[in-house]
């Protein structure tokens, strides 16, 4: 049996991203420990948290770069290649920051099959029998470690080793990406506060959240950053948007489906976790808008966001979502958006190798099980 190659393993990318992050964390961790040995748990927790990440954003950044530089002689320059990998790897620190904060805001217990950062540090507080609230200590540690990741992301990007003119050209896209994901996160929190009282409006809000929290942040902006690091032109930026926005939406819709119907063994999170957290996804909003029985609407509104929702409750909500046709609609949207993205990359003015990998990444991003 031939095992398909993960497109993120082309040019040994995932291994090199992991190595770049490890080398960076070695330096940063040593600097923290030099301040105080009591800071040692922070880089240790971060290393373990980063283990098992999909590396989607570094992957899209690298192939955004490769799509441009692959059409030039610089494609074979080892020093530029290594610097581009370091720049791409910095985006995984941004993702770590977002996830650490997101897990705290959502009161999530786990991430990638391990305790969420705020839970990890709360447990450390309890085990050491320190004074005060273990939960508050865990929350404070998570907020601070997330902030450290955001700071280090910038530091790693700026010090990647690419020419300063290239970094300056990419900087506006790098900066707006960070603003967009924070704005999208706020809109996500706001959507949960509004609830399902206006299902049609809830669907509109969910689509806005998808655009800024996921589509731009996960795919479009990393591609833009990579392109500009390589000297990309406006036509390349436009082509990457035509590919990245529909694919980013499809990626998030798949994430929403997995958050309700995913296998915990694959996702690393409890079944129906998004239902307990009260995620106002397009999947849920469509179900609320289409539910044709008062009982279904009442159940959705009463149980969505119930942290004590048991397996039977998850199954009941899953059946409501299926029965309304919301799941089928979302699956149809994922397929159509993926086709749109593939067509856009076929016409993009980039290197053929990058086109092939971006086609493969489109399948990987939308057909995944975790």
VENPE-V886043 format. One record per helix or strand of 3 or more residues. SS is the DSSP state (helix for helix, strand for strand). FROM is the first residue (numbers start at 1). LEN is the number of residues. Records with the same first field share a line. If there is no record, write none. Layout:
SS = FROM-LEN  FROM-LEN
This chain:
helix = 7-29  37-14  56-14  73-4  78-29  117-12  134-25  164-31  199-31  234-28  264-4  273-5  282-9  294-10  311-13  326-21  352-15
